[in-house]
């Protein structure tokens, strides 16, 4: 039987000796945020060196993701190295790719004979880079698909969302991500009461399907100046059953900006058995995360283990 232990930093229950994943992630984030410019530049060079020597990004994969997420590093030199070695993953390497490299990738993706797998990677790289030339090229590829499109599962408009944008059937540009991003940071329960964003709030209601306590997974007060980009002219509450949420793909919540919300169980909810104990709901409700005071880079919380944010990229 696996012995229950406790994280040596925060005390939460874990099943190994050491520090939990959440604390490991937090420690690494603090290290990256405190990194001076000289060390930051050296870290970028180490990533470039790996790409040039191996043609891949494995050893420094995590470092790259963290530098991108927490410091929004310029990827110009990384894009040069990656393109030279024919490396097109991860696509974020090309966020700040020079114009000449972007032009070459556009030429490649416009050719009928481009390998389908390579074409898919190129679309993602170009999507992350963005820009008018990329937008127009995607429209062309959407309307006049190249031969490689037959082997892909999605249109260029779907690939574009990896860069935070897309377009409608008429070719109108759409932003699919908020450029603004505010993190959820640890506070106190008293601070949580005043925070415009709250995670895990008990509602006093129970699920009509399984009897589990209903909770508001998130409450957002759009009147806070930091959240003006959301366009919410009131308070929105996303209510759910934490038990049925696991079993159903069609659970819904209807909310209004006056703070009212209604939960609609989906198909499959009645299958839920042995729902979470009350202590699980209490643990969710007792978290003390609050909205951060200052904005952060858009990919700050794109690593799912690295926390949560309002705005920015979700992956």
N, C-alpha and C positions, 0 to 999 in steps of 0.2 A: 504494500500500500504506500502511495506517495505521501510523504510527510509535508504537512502544511508549514511553511515558514513565513517570515515577514521581511519585506524590503528593508534593507539596512539604512535607507535614506528617509522614506516616508512612512514605513510601517504597514503598508497594505499587504494583504495575504498574497503569497506567491508560492510556487512549488519547486523552488530551487534556491540555493544559497547565493545571495548577492543583492543586486539592485534591480528593481522592476524595470520593464521596458520604458514606461512613462518617465521615470526618473533618469534613465540613461539618455533618453531623447532630450529631456530638459537640460541636462548637464552639457550635452553636445551643443545645443542651441546657445546656451550662455557662453560657451567657449568660442563659437563662431562669431557671435555678436561682439565679443570683447577683442577679437583678433585685430591687431593694428594693420595699417595699410601694407607695410613691408611684408608681414607674414601672409597677408591675404594674397599679395602678388606672387609670393613664393608658392602658395598652395595652388594657384591657377597654373603656374609653370609646371608643377608636378603632374597635374592632370594632362597638360599638353605633352609632357615628356612621355607619359604612359601611352597616349594615343599614337605618337610618332614611333615609339619603339615596338609596340605590340599591335597597332591597328585596331585596338579595342579599348573599352573602358570598363574594367572590372574592379581592380584594386581600389581605385579612387571614385567608384560610382557613388557611394554614400556621401563622400566629401563634396562632389560636384552638386548633388541634389541639395545639400545643406547650404552651400555657398550661394546657390541660385535662389533658394527659398528665403534664407534669412538676410542675405546681403545684396541680392539682385545683381550679381556680378555681370560685368560686360563679357560677352562670350565671343568677341571678335576673333581673338587669337585661337580660341578653341575651335571655332568654326573653320578657320583656315587649316588647322591641323587635321580636323576630322574629314574635311572634304579631300584633302591631299591623300589621305589613307582610305578613302571610300567608306567612311563610317557615318551612317545616317541614323544612329540610335544611341542615346536618347535624342529625340527631336529638339529638345531645348538647347542643345549645343549650338543651334543655328538662330537663336533669338536675335543676336546682333551680327549676323553674317554680313560681310561686305557686299556691296552691290554686284560686284563681278561674280561672286560665288552664287548669289541668288539668281543672277541671269543664267548662269550655266545650269543650275538645277531646273530652272524653267524650261530651258531648251531640252533637257533630258526628259522631263515629264510630258512634253508636247509630242514626243516621238512615239509612233505606233509600236515600234519594236522594243521599247523599254520593258525590262522584266517586270511582271505585275507586282511581285513582292517589293522590288526596289521602288516602283512607282508609288506604292502605298506609303513607304517610308519618306519618299520625297515630298509627298503631299503634306504629311505631318510636319516635316521640317519647314516647309514653306508657310504652312499655316501659322506656326509659332512665330516666324519672322514677320508675316503680315505685310501690309503696304499696298498701294494702289496697283502696282504691277502684278502682284500675287493675286489680288482680288479679281482683276480682269482676266487673268489666266484661268482661275478657277471657274469663272462664268463660262469661258470658252470651252473648258473641259466638261462642264456640266451639260452644255447645250450640244456639243459635238464630241462625244466620248471617243477616246483613242482605243485601240484594240485591247490594250492591257486591262481596260475597265471591265471586260467580260469576266476576269478572274478575281475581281475585288467584290467585297460584300456591300460596300457603301459608296455613295456618290461623293464627289469633292466637297459638297456642302456639309457633309458630316465630318469629314476630316478637318474642315476649317474650324470647327468648334474647339479643337485642341489648342487653337491660338486665341480663343475667346471671341470668335466672331463667326458669322455665316451670312446667308442671304436667303430671301424668299424666292418664290417661283417667278417673280417678275424681275429678279436681279437686284433688288434693293438690299443694301448693306444692313446687317443686323449685328448688334453686339450681344453676345451670349454670356458674357462675364462682366461683373462690375470691376472697373479699374481700381476703385477704392477698396481698401482692405483694413479691417480692424480686428485685432486678435482678441480671443477670450483668455483672460489671465486670472491667476489665482488671487482671490481677495478674501474677504470675511463674509460671514452670513449677514452681518449688518450692511456691508457694502453691496451685497447682492440685492438686498431689498430696494436699494436706490438705483441699481444698474438698469439702463434702458434695455438690456438684453439679459434674460435669465434662462438657464438651462435646468430642466427638471423641476417643475413646480407641481405639487399635489393639487388636485382639483376638488377633492371631497366626493367625487363621483366614482361609480364602479362600472365595469364593462358589462353590458347586457348579455354577452355571450359566455364569458368565463368567470366573471365576478372579480377579476383583478382590479386594483385601483387604477383609475385613469390619471394620467399626468400630462401636463403641457411640456412637451419635449423642449419647446423654445417659446419664449414670449419676447416680442420685439415692440418697443415703443418708438415709432417712427418720428416722433416730435423732437428727439434729441438731434442737435445739429450735426453730430458725427454721422448720423444715419440718413441724412437728407437725400443721399444718392439712391436710396431704396424706393423713394416715392411713396412711402406709406404715411398717410395723413392721420394716423391714429395708432392703436395698439392691436397687433395681430398675435393670436395664440394658436400654436399647432398642438392639438390635443391627440393623444393616442392611448392605446392599451399596450403596454410594453410586452405583454404575453402574446396576444394575438398578432402583434406586428411581426413576430417570428414566423408565423404559420400562413399568413395571407399576403398575396401580392397586390391586393386591391382594397386596402384599408384607406378610408378617406376622412378628411376633416374639412368642414366648411367653416370659415371664419369671416368675421367682419371687423372693420377697423375700430369698432366701439368696444373691442375686447371680448365680444361674445364668440363662442365657437361650439360646433356640434360635431360629435364623433359618429362615424358611420362604419360599423363592422363590415368587413369584406367576406367573400366566400372563403371557407376553410377555417374561419375563426373558431367555429364550434369544435374543431379537432383539437384545440389547445387543451392540454391536460397538465395537471400538476404545475400550475402557474407559479411565477416567481413568489418567493416568500415575501412577507411584508418588509423584512429587513432589506431586501433588494430595492424595493421602491423607496424606502427610507434613505438608503445609501445614495440613490440617484438624486433625491430631493435635498440631501444635505450637502451636495457639492457647493462650493463657494466661488465659482467662476463668475467674473464680471467683464464687461466690455473694456478693453484697453483704452487708455487716454489718447494714444498717438497712432497714426496710420503706419502700416508696415508694407513691405513688398507684396505684390499680388499672389505670389506662390508661397507665402509664409506658412500656410497650413495645408499645402498640397500633399505633403506626406501625412497620411492618415494617422500615423502614430505620433505626429508632432503637435497635436492640438487642434483647435477649431478657430474659425474666423467668420466674420460677417463680411461678405464681399470676397473679391479675389478668386483664385482658382480652387476648385474642389479636388483636383487630381493633377 
